[in-house]
């Protein structure tokens, strides 16, 4: 899943993103710390992994989401 950084707090290493449909989601310190980043800026495109309605991993759109965070595809998905 992809989104755009809406806000980022360097002190708490948490923030918010806009999904492509305009939905705003929060991400916490654990999601940021799971990835390789040191900083995010407003407007950056990001790749996201989610579990249970929460962002669990966030990284730049040019970096892949590790398989350990990726959601499995349904068996009938042909893409």
Order of alpha helices (4+ residues) and beta strands (2+ residues): beta-beta-beta-alpha-beta-beta
